[in-house]
Amino acid sequence: MESVVSNAQNVGFMRLRDVLQVIPVSRSAWWAGCRRGFYPAPVKLGPRTTAWVRSDILNLAQRLRDGTVSFDMQAGEINEQGTTH
């Protein structure tokens, strides 16, 4: 039963304010990272509604916790382990 609940929590979308609670960077750093491909691409849900796939954000957070990617605070970007941008 727990895996069903865990999977259900990964389904859906997150708005920017929710994303920034998980990945604590500024709004401008987040958007710049999306444009450069460091962060997951946004999904347009409507003409004025943008969101991100929840599982993409949670996977990024997990990779940060596991150390498979690192976060460069000065550059505001994600680096795969052993690489720099």
C-alpha positions in Angstrom: 0.0 0.0 0.0 2.8 2.4 0.8 4.2 2.2 -2.8 0.8 3.1 -4.2 0.7 6.2 -1.9 4.3 7.1 -2.8 3.6 6.7 -6.5 0.4 8.8 -6.2 2.4 11.6 -4.5 4.7 11.7 -7.6 1.9 12.2 -10.1 0.8 15.6 -11.2 2.3 19.0 -11.6 4.0 21.6 -9.4 3.7 25.4 -9.8 6.8 27.5 -9.6 6.2 28.5 -5.9 6.1 24.8 -5.0 9.2 23.9 -7.1 11.2 26.6 -5.4 10.3 25.1 -2.0 12.0 21.9 -3.1 14.9 23.4 -5.0 15.7 26.7 -3.2 16.9 29.0 -5.9 15.6 32.4 -7.0 12.9 32.7 -9.6 15.3 34.2 -12.1 18.0 31.5 -11.5 15.3 28.8 -11.9 14.1 30.2 -15.2 17.7 30.7 -16.5 18.4 27.1 -15.5 15.3 25.9 -17.4 16.4 27.8 -20.5 19.9 26.4 -20.3 18.7 22.8 -19.7 19.9 22.5 -16.2 16.4 22.1 -14.7 13.4 20.2 -16.1 11.4 21.9 -18.8 8.2 23.6 -17.9 4.8 22.4 -19.2 2.2 25.0 -20.4 -1.2 23.9 -18.9 -2.9 27.0 -20.3 -2.2 30.4 -21.7 -1.1 31.8 -18.3 -0.4 28.6 -16.5 3.0 27.0 -16.3 4.0 24.0 -14.2 6.5 21.2 -13.9 6.0 17.5 -13.8 6.1 16.6 -10.1 8.2 13.4 -10.7 10.8 15.4 -12.6 11.3 17.9 -9.7 11.3 15.1 -7.1 13.8 13.1 -9.1 16.1 16.2 -9.3 15.8 16.7 -5.6 16.7 13.0 -5.0 19.7 13.2 -7.3 20.9 16.3 -5.3 20.5 14.4 -2.0 22.3 11.3 -3.4 25.1 13.4 -4.7 24.8 12.2 -8.3 24.5 15.9 -9.3 25.7 19.0 -7.5 24.4 22.4 -7.2 26.7 25.4 -7.9 25.3 28.2 -5.7 27.2 30.9 -7.4 26.3 30.0 -10.9 22.8 28.8 -9.9 23.1 25.6 -11.9 23.1 21.8 -11.6 26.3 19.9 -12.5 26.3 16.1 -13.2 28.9 14.4 -10.9 32.3 15.0 -12.4 31.3 17.7 -14.9 31.1 21.4 -14.9 29.2 23.9 -17.1 
